[in-house]
Amino acid sequence: MDVNTIRADAPAILADELERLKERIIANHLAAGQRATGATAESLRVLVEENPDGASGELDGRAYFAGLETGSRPWSVIHTRLRKDGTEYPSAPKWFIDIVRDWASVKGVALDSPWGVATKIMTSGSALFRGGGRDDIFSNEIPTAVENISRRLAGLFDVQLTESILRTINN
């Protein structure tokens, strides 16, 4: 094995370990009961690039993917409506109420007031956010992926070094 072989094997190792990471994250997401439409899990993509210095890889997901662990924080701009007496009250916009209604429908959750749920999320954040979030969807998996990639790449160098030493001894 030589340096060119190591360079050739590194992207495959990255791709393999990132695919495994993706599978574990999806499994955790499903086990947590977070799946609604499947769009979040389907958004995960493994990207591996070869470059002159070796290879780089990433696992990419849709915007707000981190919300699987953090939940949705309160909005920085609170939408309001006017009462008949002229005072304002918080009120989620229709498009967000529709999202909440669609989510509840897909999840099979009956909501008495999609407006109330949407407005609560807008003003106070989601229940997951209010509860402090979680760290068992992807955060707990990243150290394992890093360790696996490091171990496998180090193994390539171990083989290279062993072969080099054996060649030196045998010559």
N, C-alpha and C positions, 0 to 999 in steps of 0.2 A: 504494500500500500504506500502511496506517495501523497504529496501535498495535493496534487490534482484530484486524486481519489477522494481525499477529505473534502475538498471544495465541491466535488460532485455529490457527495453523500449528505452534506450539511443541509441543503435546501429540502431534501426528502425527509430528514429528521425533523426539521422545523415544521414542515407541512403535516407530518404524521402526529406530532405532539400537539400541534394547534388544533387539529381535527379531534383528537382525544379530549382536549380541553373543551372544545365546542360541545361535544357529546355529553360531557359531565355537567356543563352549565345547563344544557337543555334538560337533562334528567333532573337536576336540582330545581329548576324552574317548574317543571311538571309536578314534581313531588310536593312542592310548596303550594300547589293548587292555583298558580298564577296564570295558567293558560286561558285565554279567551278565544281569540281568532287564530292564533298560531303565527301571526305576523311578526312578533318579536323573535321567536325562535327561528323562523324562516329568514330573518334578516341577517343572521350571523354568517359571516363570510371569512374564510381563511385566505389571507393574502401572503404569498411568499415571493420575494424578489431576489434575484441573484444580482450582485454588483461586483465591481473590481475587488472590493475588500472582503468578499465572502457572500453572505446572504442575510436577509432580514425578513422577519415575518410578523404578522399581526393578526389578531382576531377582531374583526370590525362588526359592529351592530348598528341598528337604527338609532336615531337621535333619542335621547332620554332612556337609553338602555340601562344606565346606572339606576334609574328609578325602580328597577326590580329589587334593589336592596335599600334604597334611600326613601322610596315613596315620592310623592309629589309635594313639594314645599308650597306654602301659600304664595299666591301671585304677588308680584311687586306692584301691579296696578289692579286695584279692585274696581270692578264695574259696579255701577250703582244705578238705581232708578229713583224716581221721585214719587213720594206718596201724594195723595190729594192735598194734604196740608203743606206741601212744599219741602218736607224733610226728605233726606236721602236714606236709602237702605241698600245694603249690598245685594246684588242679584247677578248670578252667572249669566253670561251671554247665551243665546239660543244654541249656537253651534256647540258650546261645551255641554249644555244640557242634552243635546242630541247624542254626543259621544258617550255620556254617562248612561243614557237610555239604551243605546246600542250595546254597550258593554254589559249592562245588566241582562239584556235579552239573550246575548250569546252565553253568558254564564248561568242563565236560568234563575236569576235573582229577581224577586218581585220587589219593586220599589214603590213605596207610597208616594214619594215626591222626588222625581229625578231632579227637579229644580233645587230642592233642599239639599240633596247630596252634592250636586254640582257647586252650589253656593258655599257649602261647608268646606269642600276641597279648595275652592278659590280663596276663601278667607283664612282657613286654618291648616290647610294641607290635608293630604290623605291620611287615613287611619294608620298606615304603615309609617308615614313620616311622623305623625303625632306620637307613635309608639317607640320612636327612636331608630327605626329601620332594622335591618338584619344584615348578616354577613355570611350567609350560607348558600348564596346562589352562584356568585362568581369569585368573590374576594378570597374565599377559603380554597379555591381551586388554583389560583394563580401561582402560589408558592410551589405546589406540586408540579405544575407544568414547567416552571423555571428549573426545578431540580431535575426533572426527567430530561429536559433538553440539555442541561449542563452535563449530566451523567453520560448521556449518549454521545455528545460531542467529545467529551473527555475520553470516552472509550475509543473513539477514532484515533485520537492522538496517542493513547496508550499502545494501540496496535502498531501505529507508525513508528513509535519509539522502540518498541520491542523488535520489530522487523529490522530497524536500522542497527540496533545493538547486535542482533544475531548475524547480520551481514558483516559487520565489523569483526566479530569474533571468528567467523568462518573464513575470512579472507586473510 
